[in-house]
């Protein structure tokens, strides 16, 4: 299976991003728990125009991250792995299984508690970390496995976006939502009129983000809507979508996501780790990511295969799918993002972030060693 230049570039950027995010997380944890901890955490809590810097990062900068995710999803749907139903079926079913099973596990453990709203936390896969770990295994990783994981993670992100829009909207301001959707409709008209200049799309996108922010629907959804309004054309290097996607890769990978990691992993460690891990929400997150994710991804893929809806590429084994499922348990970016929407209590948010980091570490390590062994055996 040949990989397109843009997809190779995508894989390389995700590999580098994963390494940088690990470094940012370690640095942030050390600084937050050092002598300058209060000053460091205070930076992210600094108020600007009525909101903290952390809030602007999560609602503003991350909208650009979601714009990139939308552009990548659009490319996959039009000309990529998701463009052919037969190829798309397995990663689609894998993603659905990887969303439903962890959410069900979390809900069962936390049913009837105030923390039940965190069901979306273990649903998400961090594409940067997952692809980063896969890339460490080197050239023995079949291209088909890289594409499967990338498609799975992108569909997973789409599921997370839908969940954020539907379940984490508390108060809906209908008028502002209509303004945002009106701008989206205007952009679709520009698309139909074959307007290829990026300027009107980006300026209108800022206004759509603003009204989406005021509407109560999470503002990052505007980034995805903008992505699907931007003309795709035939997807070549001269297409508007390609140009923007190519431009955004490095700023998102090397600026936006590292800033997000620094701001959201400034966790002050307090209390006994055993006590933190014993909370129902902690058990729901850890079990959902470490057990629910690989189980759901494997079962989803297996069901699609048994129903005759898709088949494994020739070089892939079921052990590879299970290993990728374990990598799917690396939540990080999306899981932390949903944590901020699900909970209001600062202590619970801090504890949940710590559990996400530990669970992601366990899932990533298990995934690496599983694939290291299975790829060696099937060389």
Secondary structure, 3 states (H helix, E strand, C coil): CCCCHHHHHHHHHHHHHHHHHHHHHHHHHHHHCCCCHHHHHHHHHCEECCEEHHHHHHHHHHHHHHHHHHHHHHHHHHCCCCCCHHHHHHHHHHHHHHHHHHHHHHHHHHCCCHHHHHHHHHHCCCHHHHHHHHHHCHHHCCHHHHHHHHHHHHHHHHHHHHHHHHHCCCCCCHHHHHHHHHHHHHHHHHHHCCCCCHHHHHHHHHHHHHHHHHHCCCCCHHHHHHHHHCCCCCCCCCCHHHHHHHHHHHHHHHHHHHHHHHHHCCCCCCCCHHHHHHCHHHHHHHHHHHHHHHHHHHHHHHHHHHCCCCCCCCCCCHHHHHHHHHHCCCCHHHHHHHHHHHCCCHHHHHHHHHHHHHHHHHHHHHHHHHHHHHHHHCC
